């Protein structure tokens, strides 16, 4: 698959880059992508939820009424879950939601997501650029020139502080380096904007060892 390299004005530079079929031309594996996204979202959970059970609720332990003769159900503790203000039955407890996935499966998931974007013609190449200072308005103008008005993932070969800060406050825009690209971000974007030098970095990172 060949893509034209654009400049920050959205004009064709005349150069073309061939995207490797081993990275952008595979048959997407939906289950691998599902598992990788599931792990990513699970890892975002703090797992600090907690409710009090009957042994943790503050309250008297005195039997609240006599056992028999009241005409109602027997009751021993005001902390019983059947009463308002009592403990909760089987409530949430702090836990770790993370789980392990094999590196090979995670690699297949990222390759699948990249291939899916390439198949739908949602990948664009822009020549390397830099910004003298963090300017969100200027950065928004660059994206408009590149016809990236929806959710956009910009992939840089290395961290560029000014570009990262420029895009940080823009809605629907995420800036990431090649090594930080994950399946969730790839599937959660409408357009993948690759800086020219990041293509080789991406192919080196994801090529079969």
C-alpha positions as CSV (number, residue, x, y, z in Angstrom):
1,X,0.0,0.0,0.0
2,X,1.4,3.4,-1.1
3,X,0.6,6.7,0.6
4,X,1.5,10.2,-0.4
5,X,3.4,12.3,2.1
6,X,1.7,15.6,2.9
7,X,3.1,18.7,4.4
8,X,1.5,20.6,7.2
9,X,-0.4,22.7,4.7
10,X,-2.1,19.6,3.4
11,X,-0.2,19.7,0.1
12,X,1.3,16.7,-1.6
13,X,5.1,16.7,-1.3
14,X,5.5,14.4,-4.3
15,X,7.0,11.7,-2.1
16,X,5.4,8.3,-1.6
17,X,6.0,5.8,1.2
18,X,5.1,2.1,0.9
19,X,3.5,0.6,3.9
20,X,4.6,-2.9,4.7
21,X,1.9,-5.6,4.1
22,X,3.3,-7.4,7.1
23,X,2.2,-4.5,9.3
24,X,-0.7,-2.9,7.5
25,X,-2.0,-5.7,5.2
26,X,-3.0,-8.5,7.5
27,X,-6.4,-10.0,8.1
28,X,-7.6,-8.5,11.4
29,X,-8.0,-10.8,14.3
30,X,-11.1,-9.5,16.1
31,X,-10.7,-11.7,19.2
32,X,-7.1,-10.6,19.7
33,X,-8.2,-7.0,19.5
34,X,-11.1,-7.6,21.9
35,X,-8.7,-9.2,24.5
36,X,-6.2,-6.4,24.2
37,X,-8.8,-3.7,24.6
38,X,-10.4,-5.6,27.5
39,X,-7.0,-5.7,29.3
40,X,-6.3,-2.0,28.6
41,X,-9.7,-0.9,30.1
42,X,-9.3,-3.3,33.0
43,X,-5.9,-1.8,33.8
44,X,-7.5,1.7,34.0
45,X,-9.7,0.6,36.9
46,X,-8.6,1.5,40.3
47,X,-10.5,-1.3,42.0
48,X,-10.8,0.7,45.3
49,X,-14.6,0.2,45.6
50,X,-15.7,-0.9,49.0
51,X,-19.0,-1.2,50.9
52,X,-19.5,-2.1,54.6
53,X,-20.8,-5.5,55.5
54,X,-22.8,-6.2,58.7
55,X,-19.7,-6.7,60.9
56,X,-18.3,-3.3,59.8
57,X,-21.4,-1.1,60.2
58,X,-21.6,1.1,63.4
59,X,-24.5,0.1,65.5
60,X,-25.7,-1.7,68.6
61,X,-25.4,-5.4,69.0
62,X,-28.4,-5.6,71.3
63,X,-31.3,-7.8,70.2
64,X,-33.8,-5.2,69.0
65,X,-37.0,-7.0,70.0
66,X,-38.0,-10.2,71.7
67,X,-37.8,-13.4,69.8
68,X,-41.5,-14.4,69.8
69,X,-44.9,-12.8,70.2
70,X,-44.5,-9.7,68.1
71,X,-46.3,-11.0,65.1
72,X,-43.3,-10.1,62.9
73,X,-40.2,-11.8,61.7
74,X,-37.5,-12.5,64.3
75,X,-34.7,-10.0,64.4
76,X,-31.4,-9.9,66.3
77,X,-29.3,-7.0,65.1
78,X,-30.0,-3.5,63.8
79,X,-27.0,-4.1,61.5
80,X,-28.8,-6.8,59.6
81,X,-28.9,-6.1,55.8
82,X,-32.7,-6.2,55.8
83,X,-32.8,-2.9,57.8
84,X,-32.1,0.6,56.4
85,X,-28.6,1.5,57.5
86,X,-27.6,-2.1,57.9
87,X,-24.7,-3.8,56.2
88,X,-24.6,-4.7,52.5
89,X,-24.7,-8.4,51.4
90,X,-21.9,-9.4,49.0
91,X,-20.9,-5.8,48.4
92,X,-17.9,-4.8,46.4
93,X,-14.4,-5.3,47.9
94,X,-11.1,-3.8,46.8
95,X,-9.6,-5.9,44.0
96,X,-7.1,-5.9,41.1
97,X,-8.8,-6.1,37.7
98,X,-5.6,-6.5,35.7
99,X,-4.9,-9.8,33.9
100,X,-2.0,-11.2,31.8
101,X,-1.9,-11.4,28.0
102,X,0.9,-12.9,26.0
103,X,3.2,-10.4,24.1
104,X,2.6,-12.2,20.8
105,X,-1.2,-11.8,21.2
106,X,-0.8,-8.1,22.0
107,X,1.4,-7.7,18.9
108,X,-1.2,-9.4,16.7
109,X,-3.9,-7.1,18.2
110,X,-1.9,-4.0,17.3
111,X,-1.2,-5.3,13.8
112,X,-4.9,-6.1,13.3
113,X,-5.9,-2.6,14.4
114,X,-3.3,-1.0,12.0
115,X,-4.5,-3.2,9.2
116,X,-8.1,-2.3,9.9
117,X,-7.3,1.4,9.6
118,X,-5.3,0.9,6.4
119,X,-8.1,-1.2,4.9
120,X,-10.6,1.6,5.5
121,X,-8.2,4.3,4.1
122,X,-8.0,6.0,7.5
123,X,-4.2,6.3,7.5
124,X,-2.4,9.5,6.4
125,X,1.3,10.5,6.3
126,X,2.7,13.9,7.1
127,X,6.3,15.0,6.8
128,X,8.3,15.6,9.9
129,X,7.5,19.0,11.5
130,X,8.2,20.8,14.7
131,X,6.6,23.7,16.6
132,X,8.6,26.6,18.2
133,X,6.2,26.8,21.1
134,X,3.0,25.0,22.3
135,X,0.2,26.6,20.4
136,X,-3.1,24.7,20.4
137,X,-4.7,27.1,17.8
138,X,-1.8,26.6,15.4
139,X,-1.9,22.9,15.9
140,X,-5.6,22.8,15.2
141,X,-4.9,24.7,12.0
142,X,-2.4,22.0,10.9
143,X,-5.0,19.3,11.6
144,X,-7.6,21.2,9.6
145,X,-5.2,21.5,6.7
146,X,-4.8,17.7,6.8
147,X,-8.6,17.2,6.9
148,X,-8.4,15.7,10.4
149,X,-11.5,17.1,12.0
150,X,-12.8,14.0,13.9
151,X,-11.0,11.8,16.4
152,X,-7.3,11.8,15.4
153,X,-4.3,9.9,16.7
154,X,-1.0,11.5,15.8
155,X,2.0,9.1,16.0
156,X,5.5,10.7,16.5
157,X,8.8,8.8,16.2
158,X,9.9,10.4,19.5
159,X,8.6,12.7,22.2
160,X,8.2,16.3,21.0
161,X,7.2,18.4,24.0
162,X,5.8,21.3,22.0
163,X,3.6,19.1,19.8
164,X,2.4,17.0,22.8
165,X,1.5,20.2,24.7
166,X,-0.2,21.7,21.7
167,X,-2.5,18.7,21.2
168,X,-3.1,17.9,24.8
169,X,-6.0,20.4,25.2
170,X,-7.7,19.7,22.0
171,X,-10.8,17.5,22.1
172,X,-10.7,14.3,20.0
173,X,-6.9,14.6,19.5
174,X,-4.3,12.3,21.0
175,X,-0.6,12.5,20.4
176,X,1.5,9.4,21.1
177,X,5.0,8.1,20.3
178,X,5.5,4.8,18.4
179,X,6.3,2.8,21.5
180,X,3.2,4.1,23.3
181,X,0.7,3.2,20.5
182,X,-1.9,0.7,21.8
183,X,-4.8,-1.2,20.3
184,X,-7.4,0.8,22.2
185,X,-6.2,4.1,20.9
186,X,-6.0,2.7,17.3
187,X,-9.6,1.4,17.4
188,X,-10.8,4.6,19.2
189,X,-9.7,6.9,16.4
190,X,-11.3,8.0,13.1
191,X,-7.9,8.8,11.5
192,X,-4.3,7.7,12.1
193,X,-1.8,10.5,11.3
194,X,1.7,9.1,11.0
195,X,4.7,11.4,10.9
196,X,6.9,10.1,8.1
197,X,9.8,8.9,10.2
198,X,7.4,7.0,12.5
199,X,6.6,4.5,9.8
200,X,10.0,2.8,9.9
201,X,10.0,3.0,13.7
202,X,6.6,1.3,13.8
203,X,7.7,-1.4,11.3
204,X,10.9,-2.1,13.3
205,X,8.9,-2.3,16.6
206,X,6.2,-4.7,15.3
207,X,8.2,-6.8,12.8
208,X,8.4,-10.5,13.7
209,X,11.5,-11.2,15.7
